[in-house]
Amino acid sequence: MSDELLTILRLCLLGLCYLFFFRVLRAVWVETRAPKTTTVSLNSSQRLVITAPKQNAGRSYDLADEITLGRAAGCTITVDDDFVSQMHARVFQRADQIVVEDLGSTNGTYVNRQRVSAPMVMRLGDQLQVGDTVLELT
């Protein structure tokens, strides 16, 4: 191979490396950036709407001062799902914000695919997942 061809190949490889690092840094920046701080007051117009699984899609629940999700009959929202604990999670109001808290469930509670390890504020459009059931705050 000629020296000119090797130089061109080296420059192409260097350019691809820079492109790769740029994409990685951009992905990290997007993931670590703080979310928009729009808060939602809890009132009768907010609802949790099931978006998955398909057989339950469209069911909606008005939010009250505090609701519980789980398989137990005493829960506000009863979810028939083997991956949901008896008392799985609760959604409540704190300082004019909607907050979700995992109640020590086995398989975890997720908001926008992020595991809830401490009480977490929800915003309009956020998706709450317990087991295979996904609910959206509207």
N, CA, C and O atoms as a GROMACS GRO file, in nm:
protein
  552
    1MET      N    1   0.083  -0.119   0.000
    1MET     CA    2   0.000   0.000   0.000
    1MET      C    3   0.087   0.124   0.000
    1MET      O    4   0.198   0.126   0.053
    2SER      N    5   0.033   0.225  -0.060
    2SER     CA    6   0.110   0.349  -0.068
    2SER      C    7   0.092   0.428   0.061
    2SER      O    8  -0.005   0.410   0.134
    3ASP      N    9   0.188   0.516   0.087
    3ASP     CA   10   0.183   0.600   0.206
    3ASP      C   11   0.063   0.694   0.205
    3ASP      O   12   0.007   0.724   0.311
    4GLU      N   13   0.024   0.740   0.087
    4GLU     CA   14  -0.091   0.831   0.076
    4GLU      C   15  -0.219   0.761   0.118
    4GLU      O   16  -0.302   0.820   0.187
    5LEU      N   17  -0.238   0.634   0.077
    5LEU     CA   18  -0.357   0.558   0.112
    5LEU      C   19  -0.362   0.531   0.262
    5LEU      O   20  -0.468   0.542   0.324
    6LEU      N   21  -0.248   0.497   0.321
    6LEU     CA   22  -0.244   0.473   0.465
    6LEU      C   23  -0.277   0.600   0.543
    6LEU      O   24  -0.347   0.594   0.644
    7THR      N   25  -0.229   0.714   0.497
    7THR     CA   26  -0.259   0.841   0.563
    7THR      C   27  -0.408   0.871   0.556
    7THR      O   28  -0.467   0.914   0.655
    8ILE      N   29  -0.469   0.847   0.441
    8ILE     CA   30  -0.614   0.870   0.426
    8ILE      C   31  -0.692   0.776   0.518
    8ILE      O   32  -0.788   0.819   0.582
    9LEU      N   33  -0.652   0.650   0.525
    9LEU     CA   34  -0.721   0.555   0.613
    9LEU      C   35  -0.705   0.594   0.760
    9LEU      O   36  -0.800   0.581   0.837
   10ARG      N   37  -0.588   0.641   0.799
   10ARG     CA   38  -0.566   0.685   0.937
   10ARG      C   39  -0.656   0.805   0.970
   10ARG      O   40  -0.715   0.810   1.078
   11LEU      N   41  -0.667   0.901   0.878
   11LEU     CA   42  -0.752   1.017   0.901
   11LEU      C   43  -0.900   0.977   0.911
   11LEU      O   44  -0.974   1.032   0.993
   12CYS      N   45  -0.941   0.882   0.828
   12CYS     CA   46  -1.080   0.833   0.835
   12CYS      C   47  -1.106   0.765   0.970
   12CYS      O   48  -1.210   0.787   1.031
   13LEU      N   49  -1.013   0.684   1.015
   13LEU     CA   50  -1.027   0.617   1.144
   13LEU      C   51  -1.031   0.720   1.257
   13LEU      O   52  -1.112   0.707   1.349
   14LEU      N   53  -0.945   0.820   1.252
   14LEU     CA   54  -0.945   0.925   1.352
   14LEU      C   55  -1.078   1.000   1.352
   14LEU      O   56  -1.132   1.031   1.459
   15GLY      N   57  -1.132   1.029   1.235
   15GLY     CA   58  -1.261   1.096   1.225
   15GLY      C   59  -1.373   1.012   1.283
   15GLY      O   60  -1.461   1.065   1.351
   16LEU      N   61  -1.371   0.882   1.258
   16LEU     CA   62  -1.472   0.793   1.316
   16LEU      C   63  -1.461   0.786   1.467
   16LEU      O   64  -1.563   0.781   1.537
   17CYS      N   65  -1.339   0.787   1.519
   17CYS     CA   66  -1.320   0.788   1.665
   17CYS      C   67  -1.378   0.914   1.727
   17CYS      O   68  -1.446   0.907   1.829
   18TYR      N   69  -1.350   1.031   1.666
   18TYR     CA   70  -1.405   1.156   1.716
   18TYR      C   71  -1.558   1.156   1.709
   18TYR      O   72  -1.624   1.203   1.802
   19LEU      N   73  -1.614   1.105   1.603
   19LEU     CA   74  -1.759   1.096   1.588
   19LEU      C   75  -1.818   1.008   1.697
   19LEU      O   76  -1.919   1.043   1.757
   20PHE      N   77  -1.756   0.894   1.724
   20PHE     CA   78  -1.801   0.804   1.829
   20PHE      C   79  -1.800   0.873   1.964
   20PHE      O   80  -1.900   0.868   2.037
   21PHE      N   81  -1.690   0.938   2.000
   21PHE     CA   82  -1.681   1.006   2.128
   21PHE      C   83  -1.781   1.121   2.139
   21PHE      O   84  -1.837   1.143   2.246
   22PHE      N   85  -1.804   1.192   2.031
   22PHE     CA   86  -1.903   1.298   2.031
   22PHE      C   87  -2.042   1.242   2.060
   22PHE      O   88  -2.116   1.300   2.139
   23ARG      N   89  -2.077   1.130   1.997
   23ARG     CA   90  -2.209   1.068   2.018
   23ARG      C   91  -2.224   1.018   2.162
   23ARG      O   92  -2.331   1.032   2.221
   24VAL      N   93  -2.119   0.961   2.219
   24VAL     CA   94  -2.124   0.914   2.357
   24VAL      C   95  -2.142   1.031   2.452
   24VAL      O   96  -2.227   1.025   2.542
   25LEU      N   97  -2.066   1.137   2.434
   25LEU     CA   98  -2.078   1.254   2.521
   25LEU      C   99  -2.216   1.318   2.509
   25LEU      O  100  -2.274   1.362   2.609
   26ARG      N  101  -2.268   1.324   2.388
   26ARG     CA  102  -2.402   1.380   2.368
   26ARG      C  103  -2.508   1.296   2.438
   26ARG      O  104  -2.599   1.351   2.500
   27ALA      N  105  -2.499   1.164   2.430
   27ALA     CA  106  -2.595   1.076   2.496
   27ALA      C  107  -2.588   1.092   2.648
   27ALA      O  108  -2.691   1.095   2.715
   28VAL      N  109  -2.468   1.103   2.702
   28VAL     CA  110  -2.452   1.122   2.846
   28VAL      C  111  -2.509   1.257   2.886
   28VAL      O  112  -2.575   1.267   2.990
   29TRP      N  113  -2.485   1.360   2.809
   29TRP     CA  114  -2.536   1.493   2.839
   29TRP      C  115  -2.689   1.494   2.842
   29TRP      O  116  -2.748   1.553   2.933
   30VAL      N  117  -2.752   1.431   2.745
   30VAL     CA  118  -2.898   1.427   2.739
   30VAL      C  119  -2.955   1.350   2.858
   30VAL      O  120  -3.057   1.392   2.914
   31GLU      N  121  -2.893   1.240   2.897
   31GLU     CA  122  -2.943   1.159   3.007
   31GLU      C  123  -2.923   1.223   3.144
   31GLU      O  124  -3.003   1.200   3.234
   32THR      N  125  -2.819   1.303   3.161
   32THR     CA  126  -2.791   1.360   3.292
   32THR      C  127  -2.846   1.501   3.309
   32THR      O  128  -2.841   1.556   3.419
   33ARG      N  129  -2.896   1.560   3.204
   33ARG     CA  130  -2.952   1.694   3.213
   33ARG      C  131  -3.075   1.691   3.303
   33ARG      O  132  -3.152   1.596   3.298
   34ALA      N  133  -3.093   1.793   3.384
   34ALA     CA  134  -3.208   1.800   3.475
   34ALA      C  135  -3.336   1.813   3.395
   34ALA      O  136  -3.340   1.884   3.294
   35PRO      N  137  -3.443   1.744   3.438
   35PRO     CA  138  -3.570   1.753   3.367
   35PRO      C  139  -3.632   1.891   3.385
   35PRO      O  140  -3.596   1.965   3.477
   36LYS      N  141  -3.725   1.925   3.298
   36LYS     CA  142  -3.797   2.050   3.311
   36LYS      C  143  -3.874   2.048   3.442
   36LYS      O  144  -3.926   1.943   3.482
   37THR      N  145  -3.883   2.161   3.508
   37THR     CA  146  -3.942   2.166   3.641
   37THR      C  147  -4.087   2.212   3.637
   37THR      O  148  -4.124   2.303   3.710
   38THR      N  149  -4.167   2.152   3.553
   38THR     CA  150  -4.309   2.181   3.551
   38THR      C  151  -4.376   2.096   3.657
   38THR      O  152  -4.364   1.974   3.657
   39THR      N  153  -4.446   2.161   3.748
   39THR     CA  154  -4.515   2.085   3.852
   39THR      C  155  -4.664   2.081   3.822
   39THR      O  156  -4.717   2.166   3.751
   40VAL      N  157  -4.729   1.980   3.876
   40VAL     CA  158  -4.870   1.959   3.852
   40VAL      C  159  -4.940   1.955   3.986
   40VAL      O  160  -4.900   1.878   4.074
   41SER      N  161  -5.041   2.034   4.004
   41SER     CA  162  -5.120   2.026   4.125
   41SER      C  163  -5.215   1.910   4.114
   41SER      O  164  -5.269   1.881   4.007
   42LEU      N  165  -5.234   1.842   4.224
   42LEU     CA  166  -5.324   1.727   4.227
   42LEU      C  167  -5.466   1.778   4.240
   42LEU      O  168  -5.502   1.837   4.342
   43ASN      N  169  -5.546   1.756   4.139
   43ASN     CA  170  -5.687   1.790   4.148
   43ASN      C  171  -5.766   1.689   4.067
   43ASN      O  172  -5.709   1.594   4.013
   44SER      N  173  -5.895   1.709   4.059
   44SER     CA  174  -5.981   1.607   3.999
   44SER      C  175  -5.959   1.590   3.849
   44SER      O  176  -6.006   1.493   3.791
   45SER      N  177  -5.888   1.684   3.784
   45SER     CA  178  -5.868   1.670   3.640
   45SER      C  179  -5.752   1.577   3.605
   45SER      O  180  -5.742   1.531   3.491
   46GLN      N  181  -5.665   1.547   3.701
   46GLN     CA  182  -5.555   1.455   3.673
   46GLN      C  183  -5.606   1.312   3.684
   46GLN      O  184  -5.686   1.277   3.771
   47ARG      N  185  -5.557   1.230   3.591
   47ARG     CA  186  -5.600   1.092   3.586
   47ARG      C  187  -5.480   1.004   3.553
   47ARG      O  188  -5.384   1.049   3.491
   48LEU      N  189  -5.487   0.880   3.597
   48LEU     CA  190  -5.393   0.778   3.552
   48LEU      C  191  -5.468   0.692   3.452
   48LEU      O  192  -5.572   0.635   3.484
   49VAL      N  193  -5.413   0.684   3.331
   49VAL     CA  194  -5.476   0.608   3.223
   49VAL      C  195  -5.386   0.491   3.186
   49VAL      O  196  -5.267   0.509   3.162
   50ILE      N  197  -5.443   0.371   3.183
   50ILE     CA  198  -5.366   0.253   3.146
   50ILE      C  199  -5.337   0.256   2.997
   50ILE      O  200  -5.428   0.271   2.915
   51THR      N  201  -5.209   0.241   2.962
   51THR     CA  202  -5.169   0.236   2.820
   51THR      C  203  -5.123   0.097   2.780
   51THR      O  204  -5.118   0.065   2.661
   52ALA      N  205  -5.088   0.014   2.877
   52ALA     CA  206  -5.047  -0.124   2.848
   52ALA      C  207  -5.079  -0.207   2.971
   52ALA      O  208  -5.070  -0.155   3.083
   53PRO      N  209  -5.114  -0.331   2.957
   53PRO     CA  210  -5.131  -0.411   2.836
   53PRO      C  211  -5.256  -0.371   2.759
   53PRO      O  212  -5.344  -0.302   2.811
   54LYS      N  213  -5.262  -0.416   2.635
   54LYS     CA  214  -5.369  -0.372   2.544
   54LYS      C  215  -5.508  -0.406   2.595
   54LYS      O  216  -5.602  -0.329   2.572
   55GLN      N  217  -5.524  -0.519   2.663
   55GLN     CA  218  -5.658  -0.559   2.707
   55GLN      C  219  -5.715  -0.464   2.812
   55GLN      O  220  -5.836  -0.460   2.832
   56ASN      N  221  -5.629  -0.387   2.880
   56ASN     CA  222  -5.675  -0.290   2.981
   56ASN      C  223  -5.657  -0.146   2.936
   56ASN      O  224  -5.692  -0.054   3.010
   57ALA      N  225  -5.604  -0.124   2.817
   57ALA     CA  226  -5.574   0.011   2.769
   57ALA      C  227  -5.702   0.095   2.767
   57ALA      O  228  -5.809   0.048   2.727
   58GLY      N  229  -5.687   0.218   2.810
   58GLY     CA  230  -5.799   0.311   2.809
   58GLY      C  231  -5.868   0.326   2.944
   58GLY      O  232  -5.937   0.425   2.966
   59ARG      N  233  -5.852   0.230   3.033
   59ARG     CA  234  -5.911   0.246   3.166
   59ARG      C  235  -5.844   0.364   3.234
   59ARG      O  236  -5.722   0.380   3.227
   60SER      N  237  -5.924   0.446   3.300
   60SER     CA  238  -5.866   0.563   3.365
   60SER      C  239  -5.917   0.574   3.508
   60SER      O  240  -6.026   0.527   3.541
   61TYR      N  241  -5.835   0.636   3.591
   61TYR     CA  242  -5.863   0.650   3.732
   61TYR      C  243  -5.838   0.794   3.774
   61TYR      O  244  -5.729   0.847   3.752
   62ASP      N  245  -5.940   0.857   3.834
   62ASP     CA  246  -5.921   0.991   3.887
   62ASP      C  247  -5.828   0.985   4.007
   62ASP      O  248  -5.835   0.892   4.088
   63LEU      N  249  -5.741   1.084   4.018
   63LEU     CA  250  -5.649   1.089   4.132
   63LEU      C  251  -5.718   1.154   4.251
   63LEU      O  252  -5.786   1.255   4.236
   64ALA      N  253  -5.701   1.096   4.365
   64ALA     CA  254  -5.752   1.151   4.490
   64ALA      C  255  -5.632   1.196   4.573
   64ALA      O  256  -5.521   1.204   4.521
   65ASP      N  257  -5.653   1.225   4.701
   65ASP     CA  258  -5.541   1.266   4.786
   65ASP      C  259  -5.431   1.162   4.790
   65ASP      O  260  -5.313   1.195   4.788
   66GLU      N  261  -5.470   1.034   4.795
   66GLU     CA  262  -5.374   0.925   4.794
   66GLU      C  263  -5.439   0.802   4.732
   66GLU      O  264  -5.552   0.767   4.767
   67ILE      N  265  -5.367   0.739   4.640
   67ILE     CA  266  -5.417   0.614   4.583
   67ILE      C  267  -5.308   0.509   4.597
   67ILE      O  268  -5.189   0.540   4.599
   68THR      N  269  -5.351   0.384   4.607
   68THR     CA  270  -5.257   0.273   4.615
   68THR      C  271  -5.278   0.182   4.496
   68THR      O  272  -5.390   0.167   4.446
   69LEU      N  273  -5.168   0.120   4.451
   69LEU     CA  274  -5.173   0.024   4.341
   69LEU      C  275  -5.121  -0.109   4.391
   69LEU      O  276  -5.023  -0.114   4.465
   70GLY      N  277  -5.186  -0.217   4.350
   70GLY     CA  278  -5.140  -0.350   4.388
   70GLY      C  279  -5.244  -0.455   4.357
   70GLY      O  280  -5.348  -0.426   4.298
   71ARG      N  281  -5.216  -0.578   4.396
   71ARG     CA  282  -5.308  -0.689   4.371
   71ARG      C  283  -5.413  -0.703   4.481
   71ARG      O  284  -5.516  -0.767   4.459
   72ALA      N  285  -5.389  -0.644   4.598
   72ALA     CA  286  -5.482  -0.658   4.710
   72ALA      C  287  -5.615  -0.591   4.679
   72ALA      O  288  -5.620  -0.489   4.610
   73ALA      N  289  -5.723  -0.650   4.731
   73ALA     CA  290  -5.857  -0.597   4.705
   73ALA      C  291  -5.876  -0.458   4.765
   73ALA      O  292  -5.960  -0.383   4.716
   74GLY      N  293  -5.801  -0.424   4.868
   74GLY     CA  294  -5.814  -0.293   4.932
   74GLY      C  295  -5.744  -0.180   4.860
   74GLY      O  296  -5.756  -0.065   4.902
   75CYS      N  297  -5.673  -0.208   4.752
   75CYS     CA  298  -5.602  -0.103   4.678
   75CYS      C  299  -5.702  -0.019   4.598
   75CYS      O  300  -5.805  -0.069   4.553
   76THR      N  301  -5.669   0.108   4.580
   76THR     CA  302  -5.752   0.195   4.498
   76THR      C  303  -5.754   0.146   4.354
   76THR      O  304  -5.861   0.140   4.292
   77ILE      N  305  -5.638   0.110   4.301
   77ILE     CA  306  -5.627   0.052   4.167
   77ILE      C  307  -5.577  -0.091   4.183
   77ILE      O  308  -5.461  -0.113   4.219
   78THR      N  309  -5.665  -0.186   4.156
   78THR     CA  310  -5.628  -0.327   4.167
   78THR      C  311  -5.574  -0.373   4.033
   78THR      O  312  -5.640  -0.361   3.930
   79VAL      N  313  -5.452  -0.426   4.034
   79VAL     CA  314  -5.385  -0.470   3.911
   79VAL      C  315  -5.371  -0.622   3.917
   79VAL      O  316  -5.306  -0.676   4.006
   80ASP      N  317  -5.432  -0.690   3.820
   80ASP     CA  318  -5.423  -0.836   3.814
   80ASP      C  319  -5.300  -0.873   3.731
   80ASP      O  320  -5.309  -0.896   3.611
   81ASP      N  321  -5.185  -0.879   3.799
   81ASP     CA  322  -5.058  -0.903   3.733
   81ASP      C  323  -4.968  -0.976   3.831
   81ASP      O  324  -4.948  -0.930   3.944
   82ASP      N  325  -4.912  -1.090   3.790
   82ASP     CA  326  -4.828  -1.168   3.880
   82ASP      C  327  -4.700  -1.096   3.921
   82ASP      O  328  -4.638  -1.134   4.021
   83PHE      N  329  -4.659  -0.995   3.848
   83PHE     CA  330  -4.537  -0.921   3.879
   83PHE      C  331  -4.562  -0.801   3.970
   83PHE      O  332  -4.471  -0.724   3.998
   84VAL      N  333  -4.687  -0.786   4.016
   84VAL     CA  334  -4.725  -0.675   4.103
   84VAL      C  335  -4.746  -0.730   4.244
   84VAL      O  336  -4.810  -0.833   4.262
   85SER      N  337  -4.691  -0.660   4.343
   85SER     CA  338  -4.705  -0.701   4.483
   85SER      C  339  -4.845  -0.668   4.533
   85SER      O  340  -4.919  -0.593   4.469
   86GLN      N  341  -4.881  -0.724   4.649
   86GLN     CA  342  -5.012  -0.697   4.708
   86GLN      C  343  -5.033  -0.546   4.728
   86GLN      O  344  -5.135  -0.492   4.686
   87MET      N  345  -4.938  -0.480   4.791
   87MET     CA  346  -4.937  -0.334   4.806
   87MET      C  347  -4.810  -0.287   4.737
   87MET      O  348  -4.702  -0.287   4.797
   88HIS      N  349  -4.821  -0.247   4.613
   88HIS     CA  350  -4.704  -0.224   4.528
   88HIS      C  351  -4.652  -0.080   4.538
   88HIS      O  352  -4.534  -0.058   4.563
   89ALA      N  353  -4.741   0.017   4.518
   89ALA     CA  354  -4.698   0.158   4.513
   89ALA      C  355  -4.813   0.247   4.557
   89ALA      O  356  -4.928   0.206   4.562
   90ARG      N  357  -4.777   0.372   4.588
   90ARG     CA  358  -4.882   0.470   4.617
   90ARG      C  359  -4.848   0.600   4.547
   90ARG      O  360  -4.731   0.634   4.526
   91VAL      N  361  -4.953   0.673   4.512
   91VAL     CA  362  -4.940   0.804   4.449
   91VAL      C  363  -5.012   0.902   4.541
   91VAL      O  364  -5.128   0.880   4.577
   92PHE      N  365  -4.944   1.010   4.579
   92PHE     CA  366  -5.002   1.104   4.675
   92PHE      C  367  -4.957   1.245   4.645
   92PHE      O  368  -4.868   1.269   4.563
   93GLN      N  369  -5.022   1.341   4.715
   93GLN     CA  370  -4.990   1.481   4.697
   93GLN      C  371  -4.900   1.529   4.809
   93GLN      O  372  -4.923   1.498   4.926
   94ARG      N  373  -4.795   1.605   4.770
   94ARG     CA  374  -4.705   1.667   4.868
   94ARG      C  375  -4.660   1.799   4.810
   94ARG      O  376  -4.597   1.804   4.705
   95ALA      N  377  -4.692   1.907   4.880
   95ALA     CA  378  -4.652   2.042   4.838
   95ALA      C  379  -4.693   2.071   4.694
   95ALA      O  380  -4.611   2.116   4.613
   96ASP      N  381  -4.819   2.047   4.662
   96ASP     CA  382  -4.875   2.072   4.528
   96ASP      C  383  -4.804   1.996   4.417
   96ASP      O  384  -4.800   2.042   4.303
   97GLN      N  385  -4.748   1.882   4.448
   97GLN     CA  386  -4.686   1.797   4.348
   97GLN      C  387  -4.743   1.657   4.361
   97GLN      O  388  -4.788   1.616   4.468
   98ILE      N  389  -4.741   1.584   4.251
   98ILE     CA  390  -4.783   1.446   4.252
   98ILE      C  391  -4.659   1.361   4.272
   98ILE      O  392  -4.562   1.374   4.197
   99VAL      N  393  -4.661   1.274   4.371
   99VAL     CA  394  -4.544   1.196   4.408
   99VAL      C  395  -4.582   1.048   4.404
   99VAL      O  396  -4.691   1.010   4.446
  100VAL      N  397  -4.490   0.965   4.353
  100VAL     CA  398  -4.509   0.820   4.354
  100VAL      C  399  -4.402   0.759   4.445
  100VAL      O  400  -4.287   0.803   4.446
  101GLU      N  401  -4.444   0.657   4.520
  101GLU     CA  402  -4.353   0.591   4.613
  101GLU      C  403  -4.372   0.440   4.602
  101GLU      O  404  -4.485   0.391   4.602
  102ASP      N  405  -4.262   0.369   4.592
  102ASP     CA  406  -4.267   0.222   4.592
  102ASP      C  407  -4.286   0.176   4.736
  102ASP      O  408  -4.223   0.229   4.828
  103LEU      N  409  -4.373   0.077   4.755
  103LEU     CA  410  -4.403   0.029   4.891
  103LEU      C  411  -4.330  -0.101   4.922
  103LEU      O  412  -4.386  -0.190   4.986
  104GLY      N  413  -4.205  -0.112   4.877
  104GLY     CA  414  -4.126  -0.231   4.904
  104GLY      C  415  -4.161  -0.348   4.815
  104GLY      O  416  -4.150  -0.463   4.856
  105SER      N  417  -4.202  -0.318   4.693
  105SER     CA  418  -4.241  -0.424   4.600
  105SER      C  419  -4.121  -0.509   4.560
  105SER      O  420  -4.007  -0.465   4.566
  106THR      N  421  -4.150  -0.631   4.519
  106THR     CA  422  -4.045  -0.724   4.479
  106THR      C  423  -3.983  -0.683   4.346
  106THR      O  424  -3.860  -0.686   4.332
  107ASN      N  425  -4.066  -0.646   4.248
  107ASN     CA  426  -4.017  -0.618   4.113
  107ASN      C  427  -3.998  -0.471   4.082
  107ASN      O  428  -3.957  -0.436   3.971
  108GLY      N  429  -4.026  -0.383   4.177
  108GLY     CA  430  -3.998  -0.241   4.159
  108GLY      C  431  -4.109  -0.164   4.089
  108GLY      O  432  -4.194  -0.221   4.021
  109THR      N  433  -4.104  -0.034   4.108
  109THR     CA  434  -4.194   0.062   4.045
  109THR      C  435  -4.107   0.153   3.959
  109THR      O  436  -3.997   0.190   4.000
  110TYR      N  437  -4.156   0.189   3.840
  110TYR     CA  438  -4.076   0.268   3.747
  110TYR      C  439  -4.155   0.389   3.699
  110TYR      O  440  -4.274   0.379   3.671
  111VAL      N  441  -4.088   0.503   3.688
  111VAL     CA  442  -4.143   0.623   3.626
  111VAL      C  443  -4.054   0.655   3.509
  111VAL      O  444  -3.934   0.682   3.525
  112ASN      N  445  -4.112   0.653   3.390
  112ASN     CA  446  -4.036   0.676   3.266
  112ASN      C  447  -3.914   0.585   3.259
  112ASN      O  448  -3.805   0.629   3.224
  113ARG      N  449  -3.934   0.458   3.293
  113ARG     CA  450  -3.832   0.353   3.289
  113ARG      C  451  -3.718   0.373   3.388
  113ARG      O  452  -3.614   0.308   3.377
  114GLN      N  453  -3.737   0.462   3.484
  114GLN     CA  454  -3.637   0.484   3.589
  114GLN      C  455  -3.694   0.428   3.719
  114GLN      O  456  -3.804   0.464   3.760
  115ARG      N  457  -3.619   0.340   3.782
  115ARG     CA  458  -3.668   0.274   3.904
  115ARG      C  459  -3.687   0.375   4.017
  115ARG      O  460  -3.602   0.461   4.040
  116VAL      N  461  -3.799   0.364   4.084
  116VAL     CA  462  -3.831   0.452   4.196
  116VAL      C  463  -3.768   0.393   4.322
  116VAL      O  464  -3.813   0.290   4.372
  117SER      N  465  -3.665   0.459   4.374
  117SER     CA  466  -3.599   0.411   4.495
  117SER      C  467  -3.633   0.499   4.614
  117SER      O  468  -3.610   0.461   4.729
  118ALA      N  469  -3.687   0.616   4.588
  118ALA     CA  470  -3.733   0.709   4.690
  118ALA      C  471  -3.853   0.781   4.630
  118ALA      O  472  -3.873   0.775   4.508
  119PRO      N  473  -3.935   0.849   4.712
  119PRO     CA  474  -4.049   0.921   4.653
  119PRO      C  475  -4.004   1.010   4.537
  119PRO      O  476  -3.906   1.084   4.549
  120MET      N  477  -4.077   1.001   4.425
  120MET     CA  478  -4.038   1.069   4.302
  120MET      C  479  -4.156   1.151   4.250
  120MET      O  480  -4.269   1.104   4.246
  121VAL      N  481  -4.128   1.276   4.210
  121VAL     CA  482  -4.231   1.365   4.157
  121VAL      C  483  -4.268   1.322   4.016
  121VAL      O  484  -4.182   1.291   3.934
  122MET      N  485  -4.399   1.320   3.988
  122MET     CA  486  -4.448   1.289   3.853
  122MET      C  487  -4.500   1.417   3.788
  122MET      O  488  -4.546   1.509   3.856
  123ARG      N  489  -4.491   1.421   3.657
  123ARG     CA  490  -4.538   1.534   3.578
  123ARG      C  491  -4.634   1.483   3.472
  123ARG      O  492  -4.637   1.364   3.442
  124LEU      N  493  -4.712   1.573   3.415
  124LEU     CA  494  -4.804   1.534   3.308
  124LEU      C  495  -4.728   1.461   3.198
  124LEU      O  496  -4.621   1.505   3.156
  125GLY      N  497  -4.783   1.349   3.153
  125GLY     CA  498  -4.721   1.271   3.047
  125GLY      C  499  -4.627   1.164   3.096
  125GLY      O  500  -4.586   1.078   3.018
  126ASP      N  501  -4.590   1.168   3.225
  126ASP     CA  502  -4.502   1.064   3.279
  126ASP      C  503  -4.573   0.930   3.279
  126ASP      O  504  -4.695   0.922   3.294
  127GLN      N  505  -4.495   0.824   3.263
  127GLN     CA  506  -4.550   0.690   3.261
  127GLN      C  507  -4.505   0.615   3.386
  127GLN      O  508  -4.386   0.607   3.417
  128LEU      N  509  -4.603   0.561   3.457
  128LEU     CA  510  -4.581   0.484   3.578
  128LEU      C  511  -4.598   0.337   3.544
  128LEU      O  512  -4.701   0.298   3.488
  129GLN      N  513  -4.498   0.255   3.576
  129GLN     CA  514  -4.504   0.112   3.544
  129GLN      C  515  -4.494   0.030   3.670
  129GLN      O  516  -4.401   0.045   3.750
  130VAL      N  517  -4.592  -0.060   3.687
  130VAL     CA  518  -4.590  -0.160   3.793
  130VAL      C  519  -4.612  -0.294   3.726
  130VAL      O  520  -4.716  -0.316   3.664
  131GLY      N  521  -4.514  -0.382   3.737
  131GLY     CA  522  -4.522  -0.510   3.664
  131GLY      C  523  -4.525  -0.483   3.515
  131GLY      O  524  -4.442  -0.409   3.462
  132ASP      N  525  -4.621  -0.545   3.446
  132ASP     CA  526  -4.636  -0.523   3.302
  132ASP      C  527  -4.737  -0.414   3.271
  132ASP      O  528  -4.766  -0.389   3.154
  133THR      N  529  -4.792  -0.351   3.373
  133THR     CA  530  -4.895  -0.250   3.355
  133THR      C  531  -4.833  -0.110   3.353
  133THR      O  532  -4.755  -0.075   3.442
  134VAL      N  533  -4.868  -0.032   3.252
  134VAL     CA  534  -4.816   0.103   3.235
  134VAL      C  535  -4.933   0.200   3.242
  134VAL      O  536  -5.033   0.183   3.172
  135LEU      N  537  -4.921   0.302   3.327
  135LEU     CA  538  -5.023   0.406   3.341
  135LEU      C  539  -4.959   0.540   3.309
  135LEU      O  540  -4.844   0.564   3.344
  136GLU      N  541  -5.034   0.626   3.241
  136GLU     CA  542  -4.982   0.758   3.206
  136GLU      C  543  -5.058   0.865   3.282
  136GLU      O  544  -5.181   0.859   3.294
  137LEU      N  545  -4.986   0.964   3.335
  137LEU     CA  546  -5.049   1.075   3.405
  137LEU      C  547  -5.097   1.176   3.303
  137LEU      O  548  -5.018   1.232   3.227
  138THR      N  549  -5.228   1.201   3.302
  138THR     CA  550  -5.287   1.297   3.207
  138THR      C  551  -5.360   1.407   3.281
  138THR      O  552  -5.416   1.497   3.218
   0.00000   0.00000   0.00000
